[in-house]
């Protein structure tokens, strides 16, 4: 699977839930967050489960992809989910159709992040 296809699946999987998201990762995957790196499937699953469980339904509906760039195995996205998240960015390293490394950060008002 190409980097483009893996990224497209990952973005679509947000509407399908944690199990769909997790098919993009392997045990060796690392997700870098503002709180530190998360290593392995269990830690990454917990991150996405927490995010989806605590996000208002309107946040997911408001997600908009502003920019997407792919160069070989590396992908970059810039998005927003206004008024909840005015800016979010991810970078991915994809190999053999799986996300090996991802960075994530989002700017969110304190009332949304809490």
C-alpha positions in Angstrom: 0.0 0.0 0.0 1.4 3.4 -0.9 1.9 6.3 1.5 -1.0 8.1 -0.1 -3.3 5.1 0.4 -2.2 4.5 4.0 -2.8 8.2 4.8 -6.2 8.1 3.1 -7.2 5.1 5.1 -6.0 6.6 8.4 -8.0 9.8 7.8 -11.1 7.8 6.9 -10.6 5.5 9.9 -11.3 8.4 12.3 -15.0 8.0 11.4 -14.9 4.3 11.9 -13.3 4.0 15.3 -10.3 2.8 17.2 -10.1 -0.7 15.7 -10.0 0.8 12.1 -7.3 3.3 13.2 -5.2 0.6 14.7 -4.9 -1.4 11.5 -2.5 1.3 10.3 0.1 0.6 13.0 2.4 -2.2 14.0 3.9 -3.1 17.4 7.1 -1.2 16.5 5.1 2.0 15.8 5.9 5.2 17.7 3.5 8.2 18.1 5.2 11.4 19.3 2.8 13.6 21.2 3.3 16.8 23.3 3.2 14.6 26.4 6.0 12.3 25.1 6.4 9.3 22.8 3.9 6.4 22.8 5.4 3.1 21.8 3.6 0.0 20.6 0.0 -0.9 19.8 -1.4 -0.8 23.4 -0.1 2.8 24.1 -1.3 4.1 20.7 -4.7 2.4 21.1 -5.1 4.0 24.5 -4.2 7.4 23.0 -6.8 7.2 20.2 -9.5 5.6 22.5 -9.1 8.5 25.0 -9.1 11.1 22.2 -12.3 9.7 20.6 -14.0 9.1 24.0 -13.4 12.6 25.2 -14.0 14.6 22.0 -17.4 16.1 21.5 -19.2 14.6 18.4 -19.1 18.0 16.8 -15.3 18.0 16.9 -15.0 15.0 14.6 -17.6 16.5 12.3 -15.6 19.7 12.1 -12.3 18.1 11.1 -11.0 19.7 7.9 -7.9 18.8 6.1 -6.1 22.1 5.1 -3.0 20.6 3.5 -1.5 17.2 2.7 1.9 16.5 1.3 3.6 13.2 0.6 7.2 12.5 -0.4 8.1 8.9 -0.6 7.5 7.3 2.8 6.8 10.6 4.6 3.5 12.4 4.8 2.5 15.7 6.4 -1.0 16.9 7.1 -2.3 20.2 8.5 -5.8 20.4 9.7 -8.4 22.0 11.9 -11.6 21.4 13.7 -12.9 24.8 14.5 -13.9 26.1 17.0 -12.4 23.2 19.0 -9.0 22.9 17.4 -7.8 25.9 15.2 -4.6 24.1 14.2 -3.4 20.5 14.2 -0.5 18.9 12.4 0.8 15.3 11.9 3.8 13.9 10.2 4.0 10.2 9.3 6.6 7.8 8.2 4.9 4.9 6.3 6.5 1.7 5.3 4.8 -1.4 3.8 1.4 0.2 4.3 1.8 0.8 8.0 2.6 3.9 10.1 6.0 3.4 11.7 6.4 6.9 13.1 3.9 9.7 13.6 4.2 13.1 15.2 1.1 14.9 16.4 0.3 18.2 17.9 -2.8 20.4 18.2 -3.5 23.9 19.4 -6.7 23.8 21.4 -8.3 26.2 23.9 -7.8 25.0 27.5 -11.6 24.4 27.9 -11.5 21.8 25.0 -8.2 20.2 26.0 -9.3 19.6 29.6 
